[in-house]
Amino acid sequence: MADRTTGGQRADYVIHRADCASGTHSPVLATDQEALQLLAGPDETLTCAVCKPEALLRHYGA
Ligand SMILES: [Zn+2]
C-alpha cells in the first residue's frame, strides 16, 4: 500500500530540527528555515517529540 491515505497514523513527513538529539533523523531532517516552511505548508506533517520543531513557530512569532 503506497497510497497516502487519510485517517490513522500518517508519517509522510516527520520534521526534525537540525540539532535533534533523537538519533532518528529520517525521513526529514530540516533546518530551522525548512522546518518553518514545512510547518506552514499544505502537507500533513508530524513533528518530532524530541526536538519539537513546532516550537520554532512560537520562537519566530509566526
Ligand atoms: Zn527530532
PDB file of the backbone (N, CA, C, O) and the ligand in Angstrom, with CONECT records:
HET     ZN  A 101       1
ATOM      1  N   MET A   1       0.840  -1.196   0.000  1.00  0.00           N
ATOM      2  CA  MET A   1       0.000   0.000   0.000  1.00  0.00           C
ATOM      3  C   MET A   1       0.878   1.249   0.000  1.00  0.00           C
ATOM      4  O   MET A   1       1.362   1.667   1.052  1.00  0.00           O
ATOM      5  N   ALA A   2       1.075   1.819  -1.118  1.00  0.00           N
ATOM      6  CA  ALA A   2       1.909   3.016  -1.199  1.00  0.00           C
ATOM      7  C   ALA A   2       1.069   4.281  -1.189  1.00  0.00           C
ATOM      8  O   ALA A   2       1.598   5.393  -1.176  1.00  0.00           O
ATOM      9  N   ASP A   3      -0.249   4.100  -1.194  1.00  0.00           N
ATOM     10  CA  ASP A   3      -1.112   5.283  -1.219  1.00  0.00           C
ATOM     11  C   ASP A   3      -0.987   6.080   0.068  1.00  0.00           C
ATOM     12  O   ASP A   3      -0.799   5.542   1.159  1.00  0.00           O
ATOM     13  N   ARG A   4      -1.098   7.368  -0.110  1.00  0.00           N
ATOM     14  CA  ARG A   4      -1.136   8.232   1.060  1.00  0.00           C
ATOM     15  C   ARG A   4      -2.586   8.366   1.489  1.00  0.00           C
ATOM     16  O   ARG A   4      -3.363   9.084   0.859  1.00  0.00           O
ATOM     17  N   THR A   5      -2.939   7.697   2.525  1.00  0.00           N
ATOM     18  CA  THR A   5      -4.326   7.657   2.947  1.00  0.00           C
ATOM     19  C   THR A   5      -4.583   8.683   4.034  1.00  0.00           C
ATOM     20  O   THR A   5      -3.673   9.169   4.706  1.00  0.00           O
ATOM     21  N   THR A   6      -5.857   8.987   4.174  1.00  0.00           N
ATOM     22  CA  THR A   6      -6.246   9.876   5.261  1.00  0.00           C
ATOM     23  C   THR A   6      -6.717   9.039   6.438  1.00  0.00           C
ATOM     24  O   THR A   6      -7.166   7.904   6.273  1.00  0.00           O
ATOM     25  N   GLY A   7      -6.612   9.602   7.600  1.00  0.00           N
ATOM     26  CA  GLY A   7      -7.016   8.884   8.788  1.00  0.00           C
ATOM     27  C   GLY A   7      -5.909   7.994   9.294  1.00  0.00           C
ATOM     28  O   GLY A   7      -4.998   7.625   8.552  1.00  0.00           O
ATOM     29  N   GLY A   8      -5.995   7.651  10.569  1.00  0.00           N
ATOM     30  CA  GLY A   8      -4.964   6.813  11.136  1.00  0.00           C
ATOM     31  C   GLY A   8      -3.649   7.554  11.241  1.00  0.00           C
ATOM     32  O   GLY A   8      -3.592   8.783  11.200  1.00  0.00           O
ATOM     33  N   GLN A   9      -2.613   6.783  11.376  1.00  0.00           N
ATOM     34  CA  GLN A   9      -1.309   7.396  11.540  1.00  0.00           C
ATOM     35  C   GLN A   9      -0.750   7.768  10.189  1.00  0.00           C
ATOM     36  O   GLN A   9      -0.737   6.970   9.252  1.00  0.00           O
ATOM     37  N   ARG A  10      -0.291   8.993  10.114  1.00  0.00           N
ATOM     38  CA  ARG A  10       0.363   9.440   8.897  1.00  0.00           C
ATOM     39  C   ARG A  10       1.767   9.891   9.238  1.00  0.00           C
ATOM     40  O   ARG A  10       1.997  10.571  10.238  1.00  0.00           O
ATOM     41  N   ALA A  11       2.674   9.510   8.411  1.00  0.00           N
ATOM     42  CA  ALA A  11       4.059   9.863   8.665  1.00  0.00           C
ATOM     43  C   ALA A  11       4.743  10.241   7.358  1.00  0.00           C
ATOM     44  O   ALA A  11       5.889   9.869   7.108  1.00  0.00           O
ATOM     45  N   ASP A  12       4.017  10.986   6.531  1.00  0.00           N
ATOM     46  CA  ASP A  12       4.611  11.434   5.286  1.00  0.00           C
ATOM     47  C   ASP A  12       5.872  12.246   5.562  1.00  0.00           C
ATOM     48  O   ASP A  12       6.892  12.117   4.885  1.00  0.00           O
ATOM     49  N   TYR A  13       5.757  13.074   6.572  1.00  0.00           N
ATOM     50  CA  TYR A  13       6.908  13.875   6.965  1.00  0.00           C
ATOM     51  C   TYR A  13       7.017  13.867   8.479  1.00  0.00           C
ATOM     52  O   TYR A  13       6.056  14.161   9.191  1.00  0.00           O
ATOM     53  N   VAL A  14       8.176  13.532   8.945  1.00  0.00           N
ATOM     54  CA  VAL A  14       8.472  13.760  10.354  1.00  0.00           C
ATOM     55  C   VAL A  14       9.582  14.790  10.390  1.00  0.00           C
ATOM     56  O   VAL A  14      10.713  14.538   9.973  1.00  0.00           O
ATOM     57  N   ILE A  15       9.233  15.934  10.890  1.00  0.00           N
ATOM     58  CA  ILE A  15      10.169  17.044  10.830  1.00  0.00           C
ATOM     59  C   ILE A  15      11.045  17.056  12.074  1.00  0.00           C
ATOM     60  O   ILE A  15      10.565  17.013  13.206  1.00  0.00           O
ATOM     61  N   HIS A  16      12.321  17.115  11.824  1.00  0.00           N
ATOM     62  CA  HIS A  16      13.287  17.268  12.903  1.00  0.00           C
ATOM     63  C   HIS A  16      14.065  18.546  12.700  1.00  0.00           C
ATOM     64  O   HIS A  16      14.281  18.998  11.575  1.00  0.00           O
ATOM     65  N   ARG A  17      14.475  19.110  13.802  1.00  0.00           N
ATOM     66  CA  ARG A  17      15.427  20.198  13.704  1.00  0.00           C
ATOM     67  C   ARG A  17      16.809  19.631  13.443  1.00  0.00           C
ATOM     68  O   ARG A  17      17.097  18.465  13.716  1.00  0.00           O
ATOM     69  N   ALA A  18      17.656  20.505  12.900  1.00  0.00           N
ATOM     70  CA  ALA A  18      18.988  20.056  12.506  1.00  0.00           C
ATOM     71  C   ALA A  18      19.810  19.600  13.705  1.00  0.00           C
ATOM     72  O   ALA A  18      20.758  18.828  13.559  1.00  0.00           O
ATOM     73  N   ASP A  19      19.446  20.078  14.884  1.00  0.00           N
ATOM     74  CA  ASP A  19      20.216  19.723  16.070  1.00  0.00           C
ATOM     75  C   ASP A  19      19.478  18.700  16.937  1.00  0.00           C
ATOM     76  O   ASP A  19      19.742  18.573  18.133  1.00  0.00           O
ATOM     77  N   CYS A  20      18.551  17.977  16.309  1.00  0.00           N
ATOM     78  CA  CYS A  20      17.777  16.995  17.054  1.00  0.00           C
ATOM     79  C   CYS A  20      18.684  15.938  17.664  1.00  0.00           C
ATOM     80  O   CYS A  20      19.647  15.485  17.044  1.00  0.00           O
ATOM     81  N   ALA A  21      18.356  15.557  18.889  1.00  0.00           N
ATOM     82  CA  ALA A  21      19.168  14.578  19.606  1.00  0.00           C
ATOM     83  C   ALA A  21      18.517  13.201  19.639  1.00  0.00           C
ATOM     84  O   ALA A  21      18.987  12.303  20.338  1.00  0.00           O
ATOM     85  N   SER A  22      17.429  13.037  18.879  1.00  0.00           N
ATOM     86  CA  SER A  22      16.711  11.774  18.948  1.00  0.00           C
ATOM     87  C   SER A  22      17.471  10.647  18.269  1.00  0.00           C
ATOM     88  O   SER A  22      17.271   9.474  18.584  1.00  0.00           O
ATOM     89  N   GLY A  23      18.331  11.001  17.351  1.00  0.00           N
ATOM     90  CA  GLY A  23      19.108   9.994  16.650  1.00  0.00           C
ATOM     91  C   GLY A  23      18.363   9.336  15.511  1.00  0.00           C
ATOM     92  O   GLY A  23      18.888   8.429  14.865  1.00  0.00           O
ATOM     93  N   THR A  24      17.138   9.784  15.255  1.00  0.00           N
ATOM     94  CA  THR A  24      16.359   9.215  14.165  1.00  0.00           C
ATOM     95  C   THR A  24      16.045  10.299  13.154  1.00  0.00           C
ATOM     96  O   THR A  24      14.911  10.765  13.046  1.00  0.00           O
ATOM     97  N   HIS A  25      17.049  10.684  12.431  1.00  0.00           N
ATOM     98  CA  HIS A  25      16.905  11.797  11.504  1.00  0.00           C
ATOM     99  C   HIS A  25      16.376  11.334  10.164  1.00  0.00           C
ATOM    100  O   HIS A  25      17.041  11.469   9.137  1.00  0.00           O
ATOM    101  N   SER A  26      15.194  10.796  10.183  1.00  0.00           N
ATOM    102  CA  SER A  26      14.574  10.373   8.945  1.00  0.00           C
ATOM    103  C   SER A  26      13.070  10.357   9.125  1.00  0.00           C
ATOM    104  O   SER A  26      12.598  10.173  10.247  1.00  0.00           O
ATOM    105  N   PRO A  27      12.301  10.541   8.065  1.00  0.00           N
ATOM    106  CA  PRO A  27      12.782  10.760   6.711  1.00  0.00           C
ATOM    107  C   PRO A  27      13.182  12.200   6.438  1.00  0.00           C
ATOM    108  O   PRO A  27      13.790  12.480   5.406  1.00  0.00           O
ATOM    109  N   VAL A  28      12.858  13.107   7.329  1.00  0.00           N
ATOM    110  CA  VAL A  28      13.153  14.517   7.057  1.00  0.00           C
ATOM    111  C   VAL A  28      13.960  15.102   8.193  1.00  0.00           C
ATOM    112  O   VAL A  28      13.564  15.052   9.358  1.00  0.00           O
ATOM    113  N   LEU A  29      15.093  15.655   7.832  1.00  0.00           N
ATOM    114  CA  LEU A  29      15.868  16.429   8.776  1.00  0.00           C
ATOM    115  C   LEU A  29      15.926  17.845   8.251  1.00  0.00           C
ATOM    116  O   LEU A  29      16.544  18.110   7.220  1.00  0.00           O
ATOM    117  N   ALA A  30      15.294  18.737   8.948  1.00  0.00           N
ATOM    118  CA  ALA A  30      15.116  20.075   8.419  1.00  0.00           C
ATOM    119  C   ALA A  30      15.970  21.074   9.164  1.00  0.00           C
ATOM    120  O   ALA A  30      16.207  20.961  10.367  1.00  0.00           O
ATOM    121  N   THR A  31      16.419  22.046   8.414  1.00  0.00           N
ATOM    122  CA  THR A  31      16.975  23.222   9.056  1.00  0.00           C
ATOM    123  C   THR A  31      15.829  24.011   9.666  1.00  0.00           C
ATOM    124  O   THR A  31      14.665  23.729   9.383  1.00  0.00           O
ATOM    125  N   ASP A  32      16.137  24.971  10.481  1.00  0.00           N
ATOM    126  CA  ASP A  32      15.072  25.775  11.076  1.00  0.00           C
ATOM    127  C   ASP A  32      14.190  26.377   9.999  1.00  0.00           C
ATOM    128  O   ASP A  32      12.964  26.357  10.106  1.00  0.00           O
ATOM    129  N   GLN A  33      14.812  26.908   8.968  1.00  0.00           N
ATOM    130  CA  GLN A  33      14.041  27.559   7.910  1.00  0.00           C
ATOM    131  C   GLN A  33      13.185  26.545   7.166  1.00  0.00           C
ATOM    132  O   GLN A  33      12.033  26.824   6.834  1.00  0.00           O
ATOM    133  N   GLU A  34      13.739  25.382   6.908  1.00  0.00           N
ATOM    134  CA  GLU A  34      12.983  24.338   6.220  1.00  0.00           C
ATOM    135  C   GLU A  34      11.832  23.845   7.071  1.00  0.00           C
ATOM    136  O   GLU A  34      10.744  23.577   6.561  1.00  0.00           O
ATOM    137  N   ALA A  35      12.068  23.725   8.361  1.00  0.00           N
ATOM    138  CA  ALA A  35      11.015  23.287   9.268  1.00  0.00           C
ATOM    139  C   ALA A  35       9.859  24.275   9.245  1.00  0.00           C
ATOM    140  O   ALA A  35       8.693  23.882   9.208  1.00  0.00           O
ATOM    141  N   LEU A  36      10.187  25.540   9.267  1.00  0.00           N
ATOM    142  CA  LEU A  36       9.148  26.561   9.222  1.00  0.00           C
ATOM    143  C   LEU A  36       8.347  26.460   7.939  1.00  0.00           C
ATOM    144  O   LEU A  36       7.121  26.576   7.954  1.00  0.00           O
ATOM    145  N   GLN A  37       9.035  26.247   6.837  1.00  0.00           N
ATOM    146  CA  GLN A  37       8.350  26.163   5.549  1.00  0.00           C
ATOM    147  C   GLN A  37       7.456  24.939   5.493  1.00  0.00           C
ATOM    148  O   GLN A  37       6.344  25.002   4.969  1.00  0.00           O
ATOM    149  N   LEU A  38       7.934  23.831   6.029  1.00  0.00           N
ATOM    150  CA  LEU A  38       7.141  22.612   6.029  1.00  0.00           C
ATOM    151  C   LEU A  38       5.927  22.751   6.935  1.00  0.00           C
ATOM    152  O   LEU A  38       4.828  22.318   6.588  1.00  0.00           O
ATOM    153  N   LEU A  39       6.133  23.355   8.090  1.00  0.00           N
ATOM    154  CA  LEU A  39       5.033  23.524   9.029  1.00  0.00           C
ATOM    155  C   LEU A  39       3.978  24.470   8.470  1.00  0.00           C
ATOM    156  O   LEU A  39       2.790  24.327   8.759  1.00  0.00           O
ATOM    157  N   ALA A  40       4.416  25.432   7.674  1.00  0.00           N
ATOM    158  CA  ALA A  40       3.491  26.412   7.114  1.00  0.00           C
ATOM    159  C   ALA A  40       2.858  25.915   5.826  1.00  0.00           C
ATOM    160  O   ALA A  40       1.912  26.522   5.324  1.00  0.00           O
ATOM    161  N   GLY A  41       3.361  24.834   5.296  1.00  0.00           N
ATOM    162  CA  GLY A  41       2.911  24.345   4.009  1.00  0.00           C
ATOM    163  C   GLY A  41       1.649  23.518   4.103  1.00  0.00           C
ATOM    164  O   GLY A  41       1.141  23.271   5.197  1.00  0.00           O
ATOM    165  N   PRO A  42       1.138  23.088   2.953  1.00  0.00           N
ATOM    166  CA  PRO A  42      -0.134  22.367   2.891  1.00  0.00           C
ATOM    167  C   PRO A  42      -0.031  20.886   3.248  1.00  0.00           C
ATOM    168  O   PRO A  42      -1.048  20.233   3.486  1.00  0.00           O
ATOM    169  N   ASP A  43       1.170  20.361   3.285  1.00  0.00           N
ATOM    170  CA  ASP A  43       1.324  18.926   3.517  1.00  0.00           C
ATOM    171  C   ASP A  43       1.092  18.578   4.972  1.00  0.00           C
ATOM    172  O   ASP A  43       1.392  19.352   5.881  1.00  0.00           O
ATOM    173  N   GLU A  44       0.547  17.385   5.163  1.00  0.00           N
ATOM    174  CA  GLU A  44       0.419  16.877   6.527  1.00  0.00           C
ATOM    175  C   GLU A  44       1.813  16.594   7.067  1.00  0.00           C
ATOM    176  O   GLU A  44       2.640  15.972   6.400  1.00  0.00           O
ATOM    177  N   THR A  45       2.051  17.052   8.262  1.00  0.00           N
ATOM    178  CA  THR A  45       3.369  16.869   8.835  1.00  0.00           C
ATOM    179  C   THR A  45       3.267  16.369  10.260  1.00  0.00           C
ATOM    180  O   THR A  45       2.333  16.696  10.993  1.00  0.00           O
ATOM    181  N   LEU A  46       4.230  15.585  10.627  1.00  0.00           N
ATOM    182  CA  LEU A  46       4.388  15.209  12.023  1.00  0.00           C
ATOM    183  C   LEU A  46       5.666  15.857  12.528  1.00  0.00           C
ATOM    184  O   LEU A  46       6.654  15.973  11.803  1.00  0.00           O
ATOM    185  N   THR A  47       5.628  16.264  13.748  1.00  0.00           N
ATOM    186  CA  THR A  47       6.821  16.888  14.297  1.00  0.00           C
ATOM    187  C   THR A  47       7.428  15.994  15.360  1.00  0.00           C
ATOM    188  O   THR A  47       6.724  15.308  16.102  1.00  0.00           O
ATOM    189  N   CYS A  48       8.727  16.019  15.416  1.00  0.00           N
ATOM    190  CA  CYS A  48       9.452  15.190  16.358  1.00  0.00           C
ATOM    191  C   CYS A  48       9.171  15.641  17.788  1.00  0.00           C
ATOM    192  O   CYS A  48       9.184  16.834  18.091  1.00  0.00           O
ATOM    193  N   ALA A  49       8.921  14.676  18.652  1.00  0.00           N
ATOM    194  CA  ALA A  49       8.610  14.994  20.041  1.00  0.00           C
ATOM    195  C   ALA A  49       9.863  15.331  20.837  1.00  0.00           C
ATOM    196  O   ALA A  49       9.780  15.825  21.962  1.00  0.00           O
ATOM    197  N   VAL A  50      11.012  15.062  20.252  1.00  0.00           N
ATOM    198  CA  VAL A  50      12.259  15.327  20.960  1.00  0.00           C
ATOM    199  C   VAL A  50      12.722  16.765  20.719  1.00  0.00           C
ATOM    200  O   VAL A  50      13.005  17.508  21.658  1.00  0.00           O
ATOM    201  N   CYS A  51      12.791  17.137  19.448  1.00  0.00           N
ATOM    202  CA  CYS A  51      13.343  18.455  19.136  1.00  0.00           C
ATOM    203  C   CYS A  51      12.251  19.503  18.937  1.00  0.00           C
ATOM    204  O   CYS A  51      12.538  20.698  18.866  1.00  0.00           O
ATOM    205  N   LYS A  52      10.998  19.053  18.846  1.00  0.00           N
ATOM    206  CA  LYS A  52       9.852  19.959  18.797  1.00  0.00           C
ATOM    207  C   LYS A  52      10.036  21.128  17.824  1.00  0.00           C
ATOM    208  O   LYS A  52      10.103  22.282  18.246  1.00  0.00           O
ATOM    209  N   PRO A  53      10.117  20.834  16.544  1.00  0.00           N
ATOM    210  CA  PRO A  53      10.310  21.918  15.577  1.00  0.00           C
ATOM    211  C   PRO A  53       9.157  22.899  15.555  1.00  0.00           C
ATOM    212  O   PRO A  53       9.333  24.040  15.126  1.00  0.00           O
ATOM    213  N   GLU A  54       7.973  22.484  16.009  1.00  0.00           N
ATOM    214  CA  GLU A  54       6.859  23.412  16.011  1.00  0.00           C
ATOM    215  C   GLU A  54       7.107  24.585  16.950  1.00  0.00           C
ATOM    216  O   GLU A  54       6.486  25.640  16.818  1.00  0.00           O
ATOM    217  N   ALA A  55       8.015  24.396  17.895  1.00  0.00           N
ATOM    218  CA  ALA A  55       8.357  25.487  18.797  1.00  0.00           C
ATOM    219  C   ALA A  55       8.991  26.645  18.044  1.00  0.00           C
ATOM    220  O   ALA A  55       8.997  27.781  18.519  1.00  0.00           O
ATOM    221  N   LEU A  56       9.528  26.346  16.856  1.00  0.00           N
ATOM    222  CA  LEU A  56      10.116  27.398  16.038  1.00  0.00           C
ATOM    223  C   LEU A  56       9.095  28.461  15.691  1.00  0.00           C
ATOM    224  O   LEU A  56       9.415  29.648  15.622  1.00  0.00           O
ATOM    225  N   LEU A  57       7.871  28.029  15.475  1.00  0.00           N
ATOM    226  CA  LEU A  57       6.835  28.981  15.109  1.00  0.00           C
ATOM    227  C   LEU A  57       6.620  29.999  16.207  1.00  0.00           C
ATOM    228  O   LEU A  57       6.442  31.190  15.951  1.00  0.00           O
ATOM    229  N   ARG A  58       6.641  29.512  17.428  1.00  0.00           N
ATOM    230  CA  ARG A  58       6.493  30.452  18.548  1.00  0.00           C
ATOM    231  C   ARG A  58       7.754  31.301  18.695  1.00  0.00           C
ATOM    232  O   ARG A  58       7.697  32.493  18.998  1.00  0.00           O
ATOM    233  N   HIS A  59       8.890  30.650  18.471  1.00  0.00           N
ATOM    234  CA  HIS A  59      10.151  31.373  18.602  1.00  0.00           C
ATOM    235  C   HIS A  59      10.220  32.533  17.621  1.00  0.00           C
ATOM    236  O   HIS A  59      10.698  33.618  17.954  1.00  0.00           O
ATOM    237  N   TYR A  60       9.741  32.290  16.414  1.00  0.00           N
ATOM    238  CA  TYR A  60       9.809  33.321  15.399  1.00  0.00           C
ATOM    239  C   TYR A  60       8.549  34.186  15.389  1.00  0.00           C
ATOM    240  O   TYR A  60       8.445  35.122  14.597  1.00  0.00           O
ATOM    241  N   GLY A  61       7.601  33.877  16.258  1.00  0.00           N
ATOM    242  CA  GLY A  61       6.421  34.700  16.379  1.00  0.00           C
ATOM    243  C   GLY A  61       5.471  34.572  15.220  1.00  0.00           C
ATOM    244  O   GLY A  61       4.675  35.474  14.959  1.00  0.00           O
ATOM    245  N   ALA A  62       5.547  33.430  14.503  1.00  0.00           N
ATOM    246  CA  ALA A  62       4.665  33.242  13.358  1.00  0.00           C
ATOM    247  C   ALA A  62       3.295  32.757  13.799  1.00  0.00           C
ATOM    248  O   ALA A  62       2.417  32.543  12.964  1.00  0.00           O
TER     249      ALA A  62
HETATM  250 ZN    ZN A 101      13.793  15.357  16.261  1.00  0.00          ZN2+
END
